[in-house]
Amino acid sequence: MSSIIGRGTYFYDVTTGNNQADPSVPGYPATTGWDPITGLGTPNAATLLPAVASH
């Protein structure tokens, strides 16, 4: 599967927001590309599932 991962094709990159649940803990920000809060982003099932099924 690592050979088919393409951020722009198979995932929607989440670039805004954070995971701050408590005002006293800053959390992680969402940024361009991989980040600890959203990983690679939200899967684009229309392109990801056919690619996974073909491997």
N, C-alpha and C positions, 0 to 999 in steps of 0.2 A: 504494500500500500504506500510506502514512503515514496515510491517512484512516481505515483500519480498525484501527490499532493501539490497543488498549485493554488496559492492563496487567492488570486484573483478569479480563478475559474471554479474552484470547488468550495470556497468559503467566502462569506461576506465579512470583511474586516470591521470589527467593532472598534471605533476610535474615540468614543466619548464615554464618560461616566467613570465610576469606580466601584469598589466593593465595600465602601465604608458603611458599617452597620452601627457603629458606636462613635459618637463625636470625639471621644478621647483617643481613638485609634484611627490613624490616617487611611489605612487600607492601601490598595494598589490602584493606580490609574490605568484606564484603557488607553493604549497607544497604537500607532501604526505598526503593522506587522504582529509578530508573536508578542504576547505579554502575559503575565501571570494571572490576570483576571479573566481574560476571554480566550486565552490560548491562540489558536489559529483564526478564531472567529466563529460565526454561526454557519453551520453547513448549508450549502446550496444543494438540496436533495435532487433537483432536476439534473444536475451535472455530476454530482458525486456518486449517487447510487448506480447509474449505468457504468461508470468507470470502475467502481469496486466490483460489480458483478462480472465485468469482462476480464478480471485478473484472477 
